[in-house]
Amino acid sequence: MSISLCVLLWARPGEEEGLGRYEDRVLELVTEHGGRVLQRARTDGTGDEPLEIQLFTFESQSALDGYMQDERRLALADERDRVVARTEMMRVTLD
């Protein structure tokens, strides 16, 4: 059973471009794990809005787990912590 996700990302102050670069790197791994990035959108990040919004699908929970545990993604944890202030991930139903 496929899984669809919406991910909201907030950048640390001054790290808006860094967040984009980090996401460019880790999102390259999604397809290797049976996933697809359906959409990436950006706001201006003002107020309490997330800077980036992403929609994904994965073939299964194990495919998502494989992506989340990918050693290349995990190796970037320090960069992620430096540029990402907050992340919210939720399962969604796509029409």
Gaussian input, Z-matrix of N, CA and C with variables (Angstrom, degrees):
# hf/3-21g

backbone

0 1
 N
 C     1     B1
 C     2     B2     1     A1
 N     3     B3     2     A2     1     D1
 C     4     B4     3     A3     2     D2
 C     5     B5     4     A4     3     D3
 N     6     B6     5     A5     4     D4
 C     7     B7     6     A6     5     D5
 C     8     B8     7     A7     6     D6
 N     9     B9     8     A8     7     D7
 C    10    B10     9     A9     8     D8
 C    11    B11    10    A10     9     D9
 N    12    B12    11    A11    10    D10
 C    13    B13    12    A12    11    D11
 C    14    B14    13    A13    12    D12
 N    15    B15    14    A14    13    D13
 C    16    B16    15    A15    14    D14
 C    17    B17    16    A16    15    D15
 N    18    B18    17    A17    16    D16
 C    19    B19    18    A18    17    D17
 C    20    B20    19    A19    18    D18
 N    21    B21    20    A20    19    D19
 C    22    B22    21    A21    20    D20
 C    23    B23    22    A22    21    D21
 N    24    B24    23    A23    22    D22
 C    25    B25    24    A24    23    D23
 C    26    B26    25    A25    24    D24
 N    27    B27    26    A26    25    D25
 C    28    B28    27    A27    26    D26
 C    29    B29    28    A28    27    D27
 N    30    B30    29    A29    28    D28
 C    31    B31    30    A30    29    D29
 C    32    B32    31    A31    30    D30
 N    33    B33    32    A32    31    D31
 C    34    B34    33    A33    32    D32
 C    35    B35    34    A34    33    D33
 N    36    B36    35    A35    34    D34
 C    37    B37    36    A36    35    D35
 C    38    B38    37    A37    36    D36
 N    39    B39    38    A38    37    D37
 C    40    B40    39    A39    38    D38
 C    41    B41    40    A40    39    D39
 N    42    B42    41    A41    40    D40
 C    43    B43    42    A42    41    D41
 C    44    B44    43    A43    42    D42
 N    45    B45    44    A44    43    D43
 C    46    B46    45    A45    44    D44
 C    47    B47    46    A46    45    D45
 N    48    B48    47    A47    46    D46
 C    49    B49    48    A48    47    D47
 C    50    B50    49    A49    48    D48
 N    51    B51    50    A50    49    D49
 C    52    B52    51    A51    50    D50
 C    53    B53    52    A52    51    D51
 N    54    B54    53    A53    52    D52
 C    55    B55    54    A54    53    D53
 C    56    B56    55    A55    54    D54
 N    57    B57    56    A56    55    D55
 C    58    B58    57    A57    56    D56
 C    59    B59    58    A58    57    D57
 N    60    B60    59    A59    58    D58
 C    61    B61    60    A60    59    D59
 C    62    B62    61    A61    60    D60
 N    63    B63    62    A62    61    D61
 C    64    B64    63    A63    62    D62
 C    65    B65    64    A64    63    D63
 N    66    B66    65    A65    64    D64
 C    67    B67    66    A66    65    D65
 C    68    B68    67    A67    66    D66
 N    69    B69    68    A68    67    D67
 C    70    B70    69    A69    68    D68
 C    71    B71    70    A70    69    D69
 N    72    B72    71    A71    70    D70
 C    73    B73    72    A72    71    D71
 C    74    B74    73    A73    72    D72
 N    75    B75    74    A74    73    D73
 C    76    B76    75    A75    74    D74
 C    77    B77    76    A76    75    D75
 N    78    B78    77    A77    76    D76
 C    79    B79    78    A78    77    D77
 C    80    B80    79    A79    78    D78
 N    81    B81    80    A80    79    D79
 C    82    B82    81    A81    80    D80
 C    83    B83    82    A82    81    D81
 N    84    B84    83    A83    82    D82
 C    85    B85    84    A84    83    D83
 C    86    B86    85    A85    84    D84
 N    87    B87    86    A86    85    D85
 C    88    B88    87    A87    86    D86
 C    89    B89    88    A88    87    D87
 N    90    B90    89    A89    88    D88
 C    91    B91    90    A90    89    D89
 C    92    B92    91    A91    90    D90
 N    93    B93    92    A92    91    D91
 C    94    B94    93    A93    92    D92
 C    95    B95    94    A94    93    D93
 N    96    B96    95    A95    94    D94
 C    97    B97    96    A96    95    D95
 C    98    B98    97    A97    96    D96
 N    99    B99    98    A98    97    D97
 C   100   B100    99    A99    98    D98
 C   101   B101   100   A100    99    D99
 N   102   B102   101   A101   100   D100
 C   103   B103   102   A102   101   D101
 C   104   B104   103   A103   102   D102
 N   105   B105   104   A104   103   D103
 C   106   B106   105   A105   104   D104
 C   107   B107   106   A106   105   D105
 N   108   B108   107   A107   106   D106
 C   109   B109   108   A108   107   D107
 C   110   B110   109   A109   108   D108
 N   111   B111   110   A110   109   D109
 C   112   B112   111   A111   110   D110
 C   113   B113   112   A112   111   D111
 N   114   B114   113   A113   112   D112
 C   115   B115   114   A114   113   D113
 C   116   B116   115   A115   114   D114
 N   117   B117   116   A116   115   D115
 C   118   B118   117   A117   116   D116
 C   119   B119   118   A118   117   D117
 N   120   B120   119   A119   118   D118
 C   121   B121   120   A120   119   D119
 C   122   B122   121   A121   120   D120
 N   123   B123   122   A122   121   D121
 C   124   B124   123   A123   122   D122
 C   125   B125   124   A124   123   D123
 N   126   B126   125   A125   124   D124
 C   127   B127   126   A126   125   D125
 C   128   B128   127   A127   126   D126
 N   129   B129   128   A128   127   D127
 C   130   B130   129   A129   128   D128
 C   131   B131   130   A130   129   D129
 N   132   B132   131   A131   130   D130
 C   133   B133   132   A132   131   D131
 C   134   B134   133   A133   132   D132
 N   135   B135   134   A134   133   D133
 C   136   B136   135   A135   134   D134
 C   137   B137   136   A136   135   D135
 N   138   B138   137   A137   136   D136
 C   139   B139   138   A138   137   D137
 C   140   B140   139   A139   138   D138
 N   141   B141   140   A140   139   D139
 C   142   B142   141   A141   140   D140
 C   143   B143   142   A142   141   D141
 N   144   B144   143   A143   142   D142
 C   145   B145   144   A144   143   D143
 C   146   B146   145   A145   144   D144
 N   147   B147   146   A146   145   D145
 C   148   B148   147   A147   146   D146
 C   149   B149   148   A148   147   D147
 N   150   B150   149   A149   148   D148
 C   151   B151   150   A150   149   D149
 C   152   B152   151   A151   150   D150
 N   153   B153   152   A152   151   D151
 C   154   B154   153   A153   152   D152
 C   155   B155   154   A154   153   D153
 N   156   B156   155   A155   154   D154
 C   157   B157   156   A156   155   D155
 C   158   B158   157   A157   156   D156
 N   159   B159   158   A158   157   D157
 C   160   B160   159   A159   158   D158
 C   161   B161   160   A160   159   D159
 N   162   B162   161   A161   160   D160
 C   163   B163   162   A162   161   D161
 C   164   B164   163   A163   162   D162
 N   165   B165   164   A164   163   D163
 C   166   B166   165   A165   164   D164
 C   167   B167   166   A166   165   D165
 N   168   B168   167   A167   166   D166
 C   169   B169   168   A168   167   D167
 C   170   B170   169   A169   168   D168
 N   171   B171   170   A170   169   D169
 C   172   B172   171   A171   170   D170
 C   173   B173   172   A172   171   D171
 N   174   B174   173   A173   172   D172
 C   175   B175   174   A174   173   D173
 C   176   B176   175   A175   174   D174
 N   177   B177   176   A176   175   D175
 C   178   B178   177   A177   176   D176
 C   179   B179   178   A178   177   D177
 N   180   B180   179   A179   178   D178
 C   181   B181   180   A180   179   D179
 C   182   B182   181   A181   180   D180
 N   183   B183   182   A182   181   D181
 C   184   B184   183   A183   182   D182
 C   185   B185   184   A184   183   D183
 N   186   B186   185   A185   184   D184
 C   187   B187   186   A186   185   D185
 C   188   B188   187   A187   186   D186
 N   189   B189   188   A188   187   D187
 C   190   B190   189   A189   188   D188
 C   191   B191   190   A190   189   D189
 N   192   B192   191   A191   190   D190
 C   193   B193   192   A192   191   D191
 C   194   B194   193   A193   192   D192
 N   195   B195   194   A194   193   D193
 C   196   B196   195   A195   194   D194
 C   197   B197   196   A196   195   D195
 N   198   B198   197   A197   196   D196
 C   199   B199   198   A198   197   D197
 C   200   B200   199   A199   198   D198
 N   201   B201   200   A200   199   D199
 C   202   B202   201   A201   200   D200
 C   203   B203   202   A202   201   D201
 N   204   B204   203   A203   202   D202
 C   205   B205   204   A204   203   D203
 C   206   B206   205   A205   204   D204
 N   207   B207   206   A206   205   D205
 C   208   B208   207   A207   206   D206
 C   209   B209   208   A208   207   D207
 N   210   B210   209   A209   208   D208
 C   211   B211   210   A210   209   D209
 C   212   B212   211   A211   210   D210
 N   213   B213   212   A212   211   D211
 C   214   B214   213   A213   212   D212
 C   215   B215   214   A214   213   D213
 N   216   B216   215   A215   214   D214
 C   217   B217   216   A216   215   D215
 C   218   B218   217   A217   216   D216
 N   219   B219   218   A218   217   D217
 C   220   B220   219   A219   218   D218
 C   221   B221   220   A220   219   D219
 N   222   B222   221   A221   220   D220
 C   223   B223   222   A222   221   D221
 C   224   B224   223   A223   222   D222
 N   225   B225   224   A224   223   D223
 C   226   B226   225   A225   224   D224
 C   227   B227   226   A226   225   D225
 N   228   B228   227   A227   226   D226
 C   229   B229   228   A228   227   D227
 C   230   B230   229   A229   228   D228
 N   231   B231   230   A230   229   D229
 C   232   B232   231   A231   230   D230
 C   233   B233   232   A232   231   D231
 N   234   B234   233   A233   232   D232
 C   235   B235   234   A234   233   D233
 C   236   B236   235   A235   234   D234
 N   237   B237   236   A236   235   D235
 C   238   B238   237   A237   236   D236
 C   239   B239   238   A238   237   D237
 N   240   B240   239   A239   238   D238
 C   241   B241   240   A240   239   D239
 C   242   B242   241   A241   240   D240
 N   243   B243   242   A242   241   D241
 C   244   B244   243   A243   242   D242
 C   245   B245   244   A244   243   D243
 N   246   B246   245   A245   244   D244
 C   247   B247   246   A246   245   D245
 C   248   B248   247   A247   246   D246
 N   249   B249   248   A248   247   D247
 C   250   B250   249   A249   248   D248
 C   251   B251   250   A250   249   D249
 N   252   B252   251   A251   250   D250
 C   253   B253   252   A252   251   D251
 C   254   B254   253   A253   252   D252
 N   255   B255   254   A254   253   D253
 C   256   B256   255   A255   254   D254
 C   257   B257   256   A256   255   D255
 N   258   B258   257   A257   256   D256
 C   259   B259   258   A258   257   D257
 C   260   B260   259   A259   258   D258
 N   261   B261   260   A260   259   D259
 C   262   B262   261   A261   260   D260
 C   263   B263   262   A262   261   D261
 N   264   B264   263   A263   262   D262
 C   265   B265   264   A264   263   D263
 C   266   B266   265   A265   264   D264
 N   267   B267   266   A266   265   D265
 C   268   B268   267   A267   266   D266
 C   269   B269   268   A268   267   D267
 N   270   B270   269   A269   268   D268
 C   271   B271   270   A270   269   D269
 C   272   B272   271   A271   270   D270
 N   273   B273   272   A272   271   D271
 C   274   B274   273   A273   272   D272
 C   275   B275   274   A274   273   D273
 N   276   B276   275   A275   274   D274
 C   277   B277   276   A276   275   D275
 C   278   B278   277   A277   276   D276
 N   279   B279   278   A278   277   D277
 C   280   B280   279   A279   278   D278
 C   281   B281   280   A280   279   D279
 N   282   B282   281   A281   280   D280
 C   283   B283   282   A282   281   D281
 C   284   B284   283   A283   282   D282

   B1=1.4532
   B2=1.5311
   B3=1.3172
   B4=1.4611
   B5=1.5260
   B6=1.3308
   B7=1.4577
   B8=1.5185
   B9=1.3291
   B10=1.4621
   B11=1.5154
   B12=1.3307
   B13=1.4606
   B14=1.5161
   B15=1.3160
   B16=1.4600
   B17=1.5219
   B18=1.3320
   B19=1.4579
   B20=1.5181
   B21=1.3253
   B22=1.4637
   B23=1.5213
   B24=1.3381
   B25=1.4640
   B26=1.5195
   B27=1.3212
   B28=1.4537
   B29=1.5224
   B30=1.3270
   B31=1.4668
   B32=1.5175
   B33=1.3096
   B34=1.4613
   B35=1.5313
   B36=1.3235
   B37=1.4703
   B38=1.5273
   B39=1.3291
   B40=1.4528
   B41=1.5144
   B42=1.3310
   B43=1.4723
   B44=1.5305
   B45=1.3185
   B46=1.4612
   B47=1.5340
   B48=1.3141
   B49=1.4620
   B50=1.5300
   B51=1.3183
   B52=1.4593
   B53=1.5139
   B54=1.3342
   B55=1.4597
   B56=1.5250
   B57=1.3138
   B58=1.4645
   B59=1.5164
   B60=1.3335
   B61=1.4643
   B62=1.5252
   B63=1.3291
   B64=1.4679
   B65=1.5293
   B66=1.3094
   B67=1.4646
   B68=1.5209
   B69=1.3330
   B70=1.4644
   B71=1.5293
   B72=1.3004
   B73=1.4735
   B74=1.5250
   B75=1.3288
   B76=1.4674
   B77=1.5220
   B78=1.3149
   B79=1.4634
   B80=1.5260
   B81=1.3211
   B82=1.4649
   B83=1.5293
   B84=1.3206
   B85=1.4690
   B86=1.5254
   B87=1.3116
   B88=1.4647
   B89=1.5244
   B90=1.3218
   B91=1.4706
   B92=1.5327
   B93=1.3297
   B94=1.4640
   B95=1.5252
   B96=1.3236
   B97=1.4693
   B98=1.5267
   B99=1.3181
   B100=1.4623
   B101=1.5134
   B102=1.3192
   B103=1.4566
   B104=1.5140
   B105=1.3087
   B106=1.4663
   B107=1.5124
   B108=1.3111
   B109=1.4682
   B110=1.5179
   B111=1.3279
   B112=1.4593
   B113=1.5206
   B114=1.3229
   B115=1.4665
   B116=1.5156
   B117=1.3087
   B118=1.4700
   B119=1.5084
   B120=1.3068
   B121=1.4596
   B122=1.5243
   B123=1.3307
   B124=1.4625
   B125=1.5179
   B126=1.3079
   B127=1.4570
   B128=1.5208
   B129=1.3301
   B130=1.4687
   B131=1.5226
   B132=1.3379
   B133=1.4606
   B134=1.5170
   B135=1.3155
   B136=1.4617
   B137=1.5237
   B138=1.3148
   B139=1.4548
   B140=1.5038
   B141=1.3186
   B142=1.4588
   B143=1.5270
   B144=1.3466
   B145=1.4554
   B146=1.5256
   B147=1.3286
   B148=1.4612
   B149=1.5237
   B150=1.3056
   B151=1.4637
   B152=1.5202
   B153=1.3421
   B154=1.4626
   B155=1.5231
   B156=1.3230
   B157=1.4643
   B158=1.5233
   B159=1.3287
   B160=1.4669
   B161=1.5219
   B162=1.3306
   B163=1.4572
   B164=1.5212
   B165=1.3325
   B166=1.4648
   B167=1.5135
   B168=1.3242
   B169=1.4630
   B170=1.5259
   B171=1.3121
   B172=1.4598
   B173=1.5192
   B174=1.3271
   B175=1.4644
   B176=1.5258
   B177=1.3363
   B178=1.4681
   B179=1.5246
   B180=1.3204
   B181=1.4593
   B182=1.5241
   B183=1.3158
   B184=1.4682
   B185=1.5278
   B186=1.3270
   B187=1.4681
   B188=1.5262
   B189=1.3258
   B190=1.4717
   B191=1.5214
   B192=1.3175
   B193=1.4687
   B194=1.5274
   B195=1.3277
   B196=1.4570
   B197=1.5122
   B198=1.3232
   B199=1.4683
   B200=1.5230
   B201=1.3094
   B202=1.4645
   B203=1.5291
   B204=1.3410
   B205=1.4669
   B206=1.5282
   B207=1.3099
   B208=1.4685
   B209=1.5278
   B210=1.3228
   B211=1.4700
   B212=1.5191
   B213=1.3240
   B214=1.4662
   B215=1.5188
   B216=1.3300
   B217=1.4671
   B218=1.5284
   B219=1.3151
   B220=1.4612
   B221=1.5264
   B222=1.3290
   B223=1.4707
   B224=1.5275
   B225=1.3266
   B226=1.4677
   B227=1.5311
   B228=1.3164
   B229=1.4715
   B230=1.5285
   B231=1.3232
   B232=1.4655
   B233=1.5228
   B234=1.3274
   B235=1.4667
   B236=1.5174
   B237=1.3274
   B238=1.4563
   B239=1.5266
   B240=1.3182
   B241=1.4665
   B242=1.5276
   B243=1.3293
   B244=1.4567
   B245=1.5278
   B246=1.3382
   B247=1.4671
   B248=1.5247
   B249=1.3159
   B250=1.4703
   B251=1.5249
   B252=1.3278
   B253=1.4600
   B254=1.5303
   B255=1.3407
   B256=1.4668
   B257=1.5259
   B258=1.3169
   B259=1.4635
   B260=1.5143
   B261=1.3088
   B262=1.4682
   B263=1.5123
   B264=1.3321
   B265=1.4581
   B266=1.5162
   B267=1.3385
   B268=1.4578
   B269=1.5181
   B270=1.3099
   B271=1.4624
   B272=1.5182
   B273=1.3230
   B274=1.4543
   B275=1.5207
   B276=1.3245
   B277=1.4407
   B278=1.5232
   B279=1.3207
   B280=1.4617
   B281=1.5196
   B282=1.3040
   B283=1.4730
   B284=1.5065
   A1=108.84
   A2=115.96
   A3=119.64
   A4=111.07
   A5=113.75
   A6=122.14
   A7=107.77
   A8=116.64
   A9=121.75
   A10=108.38
   A11=115.18
   A12=121.62
   A13=110.82
   A14=114.81
   A15=122.82
   A16=106.06
   A17=115.82
   A18=121.18
   A19=108.49
   A20=115.54
   A21=122.81
   A22=107.72
   A23=116.41
   A24=121.52
   A25=111.01
   A26=115.46
   A27=122.76
   A28=108.15
   A29=116.37
   A30=120.77
   A31=110.59
   A32=115.46
   A33=119.84
   A34=107.21
   A35=117.71
   A36=120.05
   A37=111.55
   A38=115.17
   A39=121.08
   A40=114.64
   A41=118.47
   A42=122.05
   A43=112.74
   A44=116.37
   A45=119.98
   A46=111.41
   A47=117.47
   A48=120.46
   A49=110.70
   A50=116.80
   A51=120.56
   A52=111.64
   A53=117.07
   A54=120.78
   A55=109.28
   A56=117.42
   A57=120.86
   A58=112.19
   A59=117.25
   A60=120.73
   A61=111.49
   A62=116.02
   A63=119.79
   A64=110.14
   A65=116.90
   A66=120.76
   A67=111.33
   A68=118.29
   A69=120.43
   A70=109.99
   A71=116.70
   A72=121.34
   A73=112.12
   A74=117.21
   A75=118.23
   A76=112.43
   A77=117.78
   A78=119.06
   A79=111.76
   A80=117.97
   A81=120.58
   A82=111.38
   A83=117.43
   A84=122.34
   A85=112.96
   A86=117.82
   A87=122.04
   A88=112.05
   A89=117.59
   A90=119.57
   A91=112.25
   A92=117.00
   A93=119.91
   A94=112.46
   A95=115.98
   A96=121.07
   A97=111.93
   A98=116.83
   A99=120.00
   A100=113.35
   A101=116.83
   A102=120.58
   A103=111.62
   A104=114.65
   A105=122.46
   A106=109.46
   A107=116.58
   A108=121.44
   A109=105.27
   A110=116.28
   A111=120.59
   A112=112.02
   A113=116.03
   A114=120.17
   A115=110.26
   A116=114.93
   A117=122.91
   A118=106.09
   A119=116.73
   A120=120.98
   A121=108.44
   A122=116.07
   A123=120.86
   A124=109.95
   A125=114.06
   A126=121.29
   A127=106.60
   A128=116.77
   A129=117.65
   A130=111.13
   A131=116.51
   A132=120.82
   A133=114.89
   A134=117.60
   A135=118.80
   A136=111.14
   A137=114.51
   A138=119.79
   A139=110.42
   A140=116.34
   A141=120.64
   A142=111.66
   A143=116.85
   A144=120.11
   A145=110.86
   A146=117.05
   A147=118.37
   A148=109.18
   A149=116.68
   A150=120.54
   A151=110.84
   A152=116.94
   A153=119.93
   A154=110.53
   A155=114.59
   A156=123.14
   A157=106.62
   A158=116.20
   A159=120.82
   A160=109.76
   A161=116.28
   A162=122.86
   A163=107.87
   A164=116.02
   A165=123.26
   A166=110.17
   A167=115.05
   A168=121.76
   A169=107.26
   A170=115.55
   A171=123.22
   A172=107.70
   A173=116.04
   A174=121.69
   A175=112.46
   A176=116.02
   A177=120.04
   A178=109.33
   A179=115.43
   A180=120.02
   A181=110.41
   A182=117.04
   A183=118.69
   A184=111.17
   A185=118.11
   A186=120.90
   A187=109.93
   A188=117.12
   A189=121.19
   A190=110.22
   A191=117.10
   A192=120.36
   A193=110.92
   A194=116.54
   A195=120.41
   A196=111.78
   A197=116.80
   A198=120.83
   A199=110.75
   A200=116.58
   A201=120.52
   A202=111.54
   A203=117.46
   A204=121.49
   A205=113.15
   A206=117.72
   A207=120.76
   A208=109.40
   A209=116.44
   A210=121.07
   A211=112.42
   A212=117.75
   A213=120.51
   A214=111.08
   A215=116.50
   A216=120.92
   A217=109.96
   A218=116.54
   A219=121.01
   A220=112.01
   A221=117.10
   A222=120.95
   A223=111.95
   A224=116.84
   A225=121.73
   A226=112.62
   A227=117.45
   A228=121.56
   A229=112.37
   A230=118.24
   A231=119.54
   A232=111.31
   A233=116.16
   A234=119.71
   A235=110.45
   A236=116.05
   A237=120.62
   A238=110.79
   A239=116.44
   A240=120.43
   A241=112.00
   A242=116.80
   A243=121.10
   A244=112.16
   A245=117.72
   A246=120.14
   A247=114.62
   A248=118.34
   A249=121.47
   A250=109.61
   A251=115.39
   A252=120.58
   A253=111.57
   A254=115.67
   A255=119.25
   A256=109.02
   A257=115.15
   A258=122.04
   A259=108.81
   A260=116.64
   A261=121.97
   A262=107.21
   A263=115.92
   A264=121.24
   A265=107.54
   A266=115.34
   A267=119.46
   A268=110.64
   A269=115.73
   A270=120.13
   A271=107.88
   A272=115.04
   A273=120.57
   A274=109.08
   A275=115.61
   A276=122.44
   A277=107.29
   A278=116.27
   A279=120.75
   A280=109.47
   A281=116.15
   A282=120.94
   A283=110.99
   D1=128.95
   D2=-178.08
   D3=-75.03
   D4=157.53
   D5=-178.77
   D6=-124.31
   D7=131.56
   D8=174.66
   D9=-112.60
   D10=139.24
   D11=-176.58
   D12=-131.87
   D13=147.47
   D14=167.47
   D15=-116.14
   D16=128.13
   D17=-179.37
   D18=-119.97
   D19=129.84
   D20=177.61
   D21=-112.12
   D22=132.77
   D23=-176.69
   D24=-128.92
   D25=132.34
   D26=175.86
   D27=-111.08
   D28=134.59
   D29=179.04
   D30=-87.79
   D31=150.29
   D32=169.14
   D33=-68.21
   D34=150.25
   D35=-179.23
   D36=-53.07
   D37=129.32
   D38=179.65
   D39=81.78
   D40=-1.26
   D41=-176.15
   D42=-112.24
   D43=24.51
   D44=-178.63
   D45=-59.51
   D46=-46.23
   D47=179.40
   D48=-70.31
   D49=-35.08
   D50=177.27
   D51=-62.83
   D52=-38.96
   D53=177.19
   D54=-61.77
   D55=-45.00
   D56=178.98
   D57=-60.10
   D58=-43.80
   D59=179.08
   D60=-64.54
   D61=-42.68
   D62=178.16
   D63=-60.51
   D64=-48.33
   D65=-178.97
   D66=-63.29
   D67=-38.39
   D68=175.82
   D69=-54.59
   D70=-43.12
   D71=-176.86
   D72=-68.79
   D73=-48.95
   D74=-175.21
   D75=-75.94
   D76=-28.78
   D77=-179.77
   D78=-71.26
   D79=-19.71
   D80=174.50
   D81=-62.21
   D82=-22.04
   D83=-176.59
   D84=-84.49
   D85=-16.60
   D86=-172.35
   D87=-57.14
   D88=-47.77
   D89=-175.60
   D90=-64.98
   D91=-28.70
   D92=177.81
   D93=-65.96
   D94=-14.65
   D95=-177.22
   D96=-115.43
   D97=26.53
   D98=176.42
   D99=72.55
   D100=27.80
   D101=179.61
   D102=-118.68
   D103=167.65
   D104=175.24
   D105=-139.45
   D106=135.32
   D107=171.08
   D108=-86.92
   D109=113.06
   D110=-178.13
   D111=-82.55
   D112=-36.43
   D113=-176.10
   D114=-159.11
   D115=140.28
   D116=169.44
   D117=-125.44
   D118=129.68
   D119=179.13
   D120=-135.42
   D121=151.45
   D122=179.29
   D123=-125.02
   D124=144.76
   D125=170.79
   D126=-104.80
   D127=-174.70
   D128=174.17
   D129=-85.49
   D130=-3.36
   D131=175.10
   D132=72.41
   D133=12.68
   D134=-178.82
   D135=-78.46
   D136=160.20
   D137=-179.66
   D138=61.45
   D139=-134.63
   D140=-179.68
   D141=-103.58
   D142=19.13
   D143=179.86
   D144=-76.66
   D145=144.58
   D146=171.92
   D147=-68.34
   D148=152.03
   D149=176.30
   D150=-77.96
   D151=-38.86
   D152=-176.61
   D153=-129.79
   D154=142.24
   D155=178.44
   D156=-125.92
   D157=130.84
   D158=-177.51
   D159=-129.27
   D160=143.39
   D161=172.57
   D162=-119.09
   D163=131.35
   D164=-178.24
   D165=-129.47
   D166=159.59
   D167=161.27
   D168=-131.67
   D169=145.60
   D170=173.38
   D171=-128.42
   D172=147.73
   D173=-177.50
   D174=-61.40
   D175=-31.31
   D176=-174.92
   D177=-164.36
   D178=172.20
   D179=175.06
   D180=-63.08
   D181=-38.46
   D182=-179.80
   D183=-66.75
   D184=-32.47
   D185=175.77
   D186=-65.68
   D187=-44.70
   D188=176.68
   D189=-62.31
   D190=-44.29
   D191=178.76
   D192=-59.85
   D193=-40.39
   D194=178.47
   D195=-61.19
   D196=-41.64
   D197=176.94
   D198=-64.42
   D199=-47.23
   D200=-177.16
   D201=-63.52
   D202=-29.83
   D203=-178.25
   D204=-100.08
   D205=6.31
   D206=179.81
   D207=-58.17
   D208=127.00
   D209=-176.42
   D210=-60.24
   D211=-33.62
   D212=178.46
   D213=-67.10
   D214=-38.39
   D215=177.18
   D216=-68.06
   D217=-45.22
   D218=-179.29
   D219=-64.66
   D220=-30.73
   D221=179.23
   D222=-66.30
   D223=-17.20
   D224=179.62
   D225=-95.48
   D226=13.37
   D227=-175.94
   D228=-58.71
   D229=-39.11
   D230=179.49
   D231=-64.61
   D232=-41.26
   D233=177.04
   D234=-63.60
   D235=-43.44
   D236=178.91
   D237=-58.69
   D238=-47.51
   D239=-179.69
   D240=-62.36
   D241=-29.71
   D242=-179.46
   D243=-74.36
   D244=-32.73
   D245=-172.25
   D246=-108.95
   D247=-23.36
   D248=-176.10
   D249=-103.62
   D250=120.71
   D251=179.12
   D252=-83.95
   D253=-35.71
   D254=-173.65
   D255=-158.93
   D256=145.33
   D257=176.61
   D258=-134.50
   D259=136.45
   D260=170.41
   D261=-125.27
   D262=130.67
   D263=179.31
   D264=-126.46
   D265=131.45
   D266=-179.91
   D267=-138.93
   D268=144.19
   D269=173.91
   D270=-75.71
   D271=139.52
   D272=-178.58
   D273=-134.54
   D274=163.95
   D275=172.12
   D276=-108.80
   D277=125.94
   D278=-179.20
   D279=-98.12
   D280=135.72
   D281=177.70
   D282=-87.13

